[in-house]
Amino acid sequence: MRSLVIAVLVAGSSLAHAAPDPFKQFVASLESGTPDATWLGSCQVLVTPSGQLRRPCTLALTDLVGSQAGIKLVVTRNRRQDFPQSTMGYREALVEARAGSKLVATFHVLEIGGCCGKPGAPVNRPTAIHWSQLASDKDVLAAARAGTLVTPPAIKDFTAASRQTGQGKSDDQALYEDLARLKGSAKYQQDLAAVTSDGAVVFGTGPGQRYTGKPGQTTISRWKLDLEQQGGVDVSGGNMIGVAVTRFVATTRAHAASTKAAKPAPAPPPAAIPYVAFVVYTQYMTGGGSLASRPALVKFAVAR
C-alpha cells in the first residue's frame, strides 16, 4: 500500500510540473486579444484564413472572426508528428471559435518545424504556419456558383534568403528550386495522387478531408476537376525543409446527364474555385548518400 501511495504521489507530481502546451497557450493569448509574439518569433511565413501571407508572422482574433465579440477558442485536436525520414515535423490542430453554445467557425491549423523527438524535450517554435477555416465541398461549390466565394490575394514570386553557408546553403537552394517547380505543371492532379502513395498527406477544405496512402491516391485520382496554378510561388524554409505558398484554380467538370431519365436535367455549368495551396517539401538522404527532396504535406484552403 505504501508503494502504491508513493507511485500515485510521484505521478501526480509529474503531471503538476508538466510543461504547458505552447500552442494552447498561443490560442489562449489569441482569445484574450494579446497574441503571444514569442511563439511566432521564428516563423518565416504565416497564411491567414483570408489567404494573406504575412512576413513577419502575425495573427489576431479579428483575422478569425472579425469584430464579433464574446468569442471563445477551443482546441479540439492537437497532434504533433514527424515527417518520414526527417528530423523535422509538424503540428496539425483544429480550433473552434464559439459564441456561447453556438459554433461560429472551425479552423484547421498546420505548424511546420521541429517536432516530436524525446518526451520532455523543448518544443521548437514553428517556421511556417497556416490557418484556414473549414468549409464543406457543398458550401464552397454553392458559393462559387453564386459568385460569393472570396478571391484570395495575389501571390508574388518570392524566395527567402538561405540562412546557411557552405554546403547547407547549396542544399537550401536545391530545395527552393524544387518548390519553385510548382509553377507550370499541367498534371497537378496526377502528381497529387502519386505523392500520397509515397507517404505525403493532402488536406482538403472540409472536415475530415485528409488523404494519404493508396486510399488517398484513389480518391484524388477521381476528383472531377482540373487544377491550374496561377500567379507566383512564395518559397521559404531551409535546413532540410521548405514551404511554398501559391494559388490554384480548380474548375469542375460537367457531369454527363443520366440516359435513364425521361427528361435528363441539364448539366450544371463548370464552376471555378480559387484555392490557396500550402506545400511542404522535406529533404532526405537517398540510399546512395545523395540529398533529394519530396512533398510531405499539401493543404488546399478557400479564402474566408
N, C-alpha and C positions, 0 to 999 in steps of 0.2 A: 504493500500500500504506500509506504514511504517513497519507493522508487517511482510509483505512478504519479504521486503528488509532485515530485521533483520534475518529472517529464512534462507534466502539464504546465508547471510554472515556467520552465525553460521555453516551451513552445509559445506560451503567452508573451513572454519577454521578447522573443524573436519577432512576433507579429507587431508588438508595440513599437519596436525600433526599426521595422521595415521602412525603407525609404519610400516616400510618396511618389506616385507615378507622375513624372513631369508633364506628360501630355494632359492628364486630367487636371493638373494644376494650371496649365495654359488655358484649357477650356473654361475653367472656373474664372480665370482672370478676364477672358473674353466676356463672359456673362456679367461680370462686375463693371465692365466698361473701361478697365485699365489693363489692356493686353500686356502680358509679360514679354518685354522685348528681349530678355535674356535667352529665351527658348528659340528666338528667331535670329540670334546673333550670328550663327554660322551658315544661315540659309542663303543660297545664291539666287534662287528664284522662287516666287510664290504665285500660284494661279488661283484667283478668287472665283467664286461661283458665277460671276458675270463674265468670266473669261479674260479678265485683266491679268497681265503679267506685271509683277511688282519686283523691282530690284532697286534698293534693298527691300527685303521682305517685310510686309506689314499686313495686318488683318485686324478688323474691328467687328463688333457685333452688328453694326449697321451694314457691313458687307454681306451679312447673312439674312437679316430680317428687316433691313431698312430702319425706319423710325419707330417701328412697333415697340411699345413698352410692355413691361411685365413678363419678359421672356426668360425662361429657364432653359439651360443647355444640359442635356443628359447624355452621357457617353454610354451607348448600349453595346458597342463592340470595340475591342481594343486588343488587336493581335500584332505581335512583333515576330518576324521570322527572317531567316537568312535566305539570300539568293543561292541557287545551286552553284557549287564550285566557286564561291566568292566569300571574302571576309566581310562583305557589306550586306545590308538587309534593308527591310522596310517595315513600317507600321501601316496597318490597314484598320481604320476605325469608322464607326458610324456615330453620328452625333445628332440627337433630336432637339429641335427647338420647339418648346411648348409654352403656351399661354394658358395657365391653369391646367385643365384636363384636355385642352384642345391641342392636337398635333399641328404645328404650323408648317414645318418642313423637316426633312431628314437629309443630312449631309454625309457624303462619303468622303473620307479623308485618306490620302496617301502621303506618308512622310518618308523620304528616301535618305538613307545614311547608314552609319554604323548600326549594327543590330545586336543580336542576342548574346553570343559569347557565353562567358561563365555566369552562373547565378550570382547576383550581388555586385557584378562589375558596374562601373559607372556607365550611365546611359549617354551615348553620343547624341549630340543635337543634330537635327536634320539638315541636309544640304539642299534639298528641294522639297516643296510642299504643294499639294494640290487639294483644294476644297471644291466639291461640286454638289449641287442639290439634285437628289434623285428624282426622277420623273418616269412614269410608265411609258412604254412604247406607244400605247393608245393615246395618251395625253399629248405626247410630243408630235405624233403624226397629225392629230386633230389641230394642234396649234399651227403646224406647218401648212396645212391645207387652208386654214383660216387666215393665214398671213400674220399671225400674232406671235410667232416664235421669235425670241430675241436673237439678233445677229451679234455674235461676239466681236470684239475689237480686232482690227487687222493686226497681224503679227509680222514683224520685220525680221530679215535675216540678222542673226547675231551669234557671235561665238565668243564665249568667255575666254579671257586670257588664262593660260595654264599657270598654276601657282608653283609648279615644279621646275626643276632644272635637269639638265643632262638627259639620261635615258627616260626618266619619268616624264619629262616634257614631250619627248618624241612619242611616247606611249599615249599621252593625252591627245596629241594631235591626230594620231591614227584613229582613236576613239571618236573624236569630233568629226572626222571625215566620214566615218561610218554613219553617224547620226545625221549628217547633212544630206546623205543619200536618200533620206525620206522624200526628198523633193524630186518629182519627175517620174516615179514609177507608174506603170499602167496596170499593175496587177496586185493592188493592195489587199484585196480580199483573199486571194490565193496565198499571199505572203503571211497574212494573219493566221489563216487556217494552218499553215505549215509550222509556224513558230510555236503554236500551242502544243503540237505533238512533240515538240522538243523541250517542253517544260515551261515555256513562257505562260503568263497569265494575262488574259484580256478581260477588262472590266467594261460593262456597258453602262447605259444611263439609268437603268431601272433597278429596283430592289432585287437582290439575288442574282444579278447578271454577272457571273464570274465563270469564265471559260478557260479550260486548260486540258491537256492530255487529248486522247483520242475523242472523247465526247465533245470537247470544245472544238476540235478540228471539224467534226461532223456538223455541229451547229453553225459555225461560221461559214462553212462552205455552202450552206443552204440559205444564207441571207439573200433575200430578193432585193438587192440594191447595188448600185455602182458607187464606188468611193473615188473621189478626186481630191488630191491635195491642192490647196490654194495658198498663195502668199508665201511668206518667209518661214524659215525654220530657226527657232531660238535654241541655241545649244549651250549647255553649261555642265558643270561637274568636274571630273578629273580624279586621279588616283584610283583607277580601276572601275569607275562608274560614271555614266554620263546620262544626261536628261535632255530630251528635245521636246519643245512645245511648238505645235503648228496647227493649222486649221484644215479640216476636211469637210467636204460637202458630200452627203450621201443622197443619191437620187433613187427613189423607189422605182421598181419595175412594175409595169402594168400586169395585172393578173388576167389570164385568159378566162373568158366567160364560160360558165358551165354549159355544155351542149345538151344537158338533160332538161334544163328549164324550158318551158314553153316560150317565154319571152325573156331571154337572158338579159340581166341587168348590165348596163354599160360599165366597162372597167373604169375605176376612178383614175383621173389623170395623175401622172407622176408628181411626187412631192419632193422638194429639195430641203434637206435638213443640215444646217451647218453645225459642226462639232469642233470643240477644242480637243486636240489629242495630246496626251501626256505620255511620252515614250521613254522607257528606261532601258539602257544597254549596260551590260557588265562585261568586263574583260576577264579572261581566264587563260591558263596555260594549257596548251594542247599536249597530247602525248609525246609529240616531238620536241617539246620545250619552247615552242614559239608562242607569242601572245596573239589571241584572237578575241573577237567580241561578238555578242549576240543579244537579241532582245530578251528582256526579262519580264517587263511589265508594259502593258499598253492600256491606257484609260481614255475612253471617249466620254465627253460631257457636253450637254447642251447648256448654253448660257441662260441663266435665270435672273 
